[in-house]
Amino acid sequence: MREYPDVLDASRFREALNYYTPAEAANADFGSDVDAFKEITRNAVTQNYYADVSGGTEHGKYRLSGGYQNQNGIIIGSQLKKYTANFTGNFRFLESRRLGLISPYFSHR
């Protein structure tokens, strides 16, 4: 992340807890002074790969395409992987008749 939100640092957070909830703050374990945003965020990288093949004759045309996307989220442990495939065809099987096909496929995790 380029810019982090403006939040209380650890010492100011402890002061706020003592001020607003003194009974709970007296027995609390506040841990160490850690910047939580810097601990859980990262610079994310995205990878995209696509390929397609097309062709045909006077009797039919086709196009087959596929793709892969790997996208890391800015929160550590978040990620999206997506696979796509698509087939499109247009075929003439009689002089006056045509058949068109579209078959998409999507998968993500």
C-alpha positions in Angstrom: 0.0 0.0 0.0 1.3 3.4 -0.8 -0.7 5.3 1.8 -1.9 3.9 5.1 -5.0 5.2 6.9 -4.4 7.5 9.8 -4.9 5.5 12.9 -3.7 5.6 16.5 -0.2 4.2 17.2 0.1 1.6 20.0 0.8 4.1 22.8 -2.1 6.4 21.8 -4.4 3.3 21.5 -3.5 2.3 25.0 -4.2 5.8 26.3 -7.6 5.7 24.6 -8.4 2.3 26.1 -7.4 3.6 29.6 -9.6 6.7 29.1 -12.7 5.1 27.7 -12.7 1.6 29.4 -10.5 1.8 32.5 -11.8 -1.3 34.1 -11.1 -3.5 31.0 -7.8 -1.8 30.3 -6.4 -2.5 33.7 -6.2 -6.2 33.1 -5.5 -6.3 29.4 -2.4 -7.5 27.7 -1.7 -5.0 24.9 1.2 -6.9 23.3 4.0 -5.1 21.5 4.2 -1.9 19.5 3.4 -3.2 16.0 2.0 -1.3 13.0 -0.8 -3.6 12.1 -1.3 -2.3 8.6 2.3 -2.9 7.7 2.2 -6.4 9.2 -0.8 -7.6 7.2 -0.5 -5.7 3.9 1.9 -6.1 1.0 2.6 -4.8 -2.5 0.5 -7.1 -4.8 1.5 -8.6 -8.1 -0.9 -9.6 -10.8 0.0 -12.1 -13.6 -2.2 -12.4 -16.7 -1.7 -14.9 -19.6 -4.0 -15.2 -22.6 -3.9 -17.2 -25.8 -6.3 -17.7 -28.7 -6.4 -19.6 -31.9 -8.8 -18.9 -34.7 -9.4 -20.1 -38.3 -11.9 -21.4 -40.7 -13.0 -22.0 -44.2 -15.9 -20.9 -46.3 -18.0 -23.6 -44.5 -17.2 -22.5 -40.9 -15.2 -20.4 -38.6 -14.0 -21.0 -35.1 -12.1 -19.3 -32.3 -10.7 -20.9 -29.2 -9.3 -18.8 -26.4 -8.0 -19.4 -22.9 -6.6 -17.4 -20.0 -5.1 -17.5 -16.6 -5.0 -14.8 -14.0 -3.1 -14.9 -10.7 -3.8 -11.9 -8.6 -2.3 -11.5 -5.1 -4.3 -9.3 -2.8 -2.9 -6.4 -0.8 -3.8 -8.3 2.4 -1.3 -11.1 3.1 -3.0 -14.5 2.4 -5.6 -13.1 0.0 -5.3 -14.3 -3.6 -7.5 -14.9 -6.7 -6.7 -17.5 -9.4 -8.9 -17.5 -12.4 -9.0 -19.8 -15.4 -11.1 -19.0 -18.5 -11.8 -20.8 -21.8 -14.1 -19.9 -24.6 -15.0 -21.6 -27.8 -17.0 -19.8 -30.5 -18.0 -21.4 -33.8 -20.2 -20.6 -36.8 -20.7 -23.5 -39.2 -22.7 -23.8 -42.4 -24.1 -27.4 -42.7 -26.6 -26.8 -45.5 -26.7 -24.0 -48.1 -29.4 -22.1 -46.2 -28.6 -23.2 -42.6 -26.0 -22.1 -40.2 -25.1 -23.3 -36.7 -23.5 -21.0 -34.1 -21.9 -22.3 -30.9 -20.6 -20.3 -27.9 -19.2 -22.3 -25.0 -17.6 -20.3 -22.1 -15.9 -21.7 -19.1 -14.9 -19.8 -15.9 -13.2 -21.1 -12.8 -11.8 -19.2 -9.8 -10.4 -19.8 -6.4 
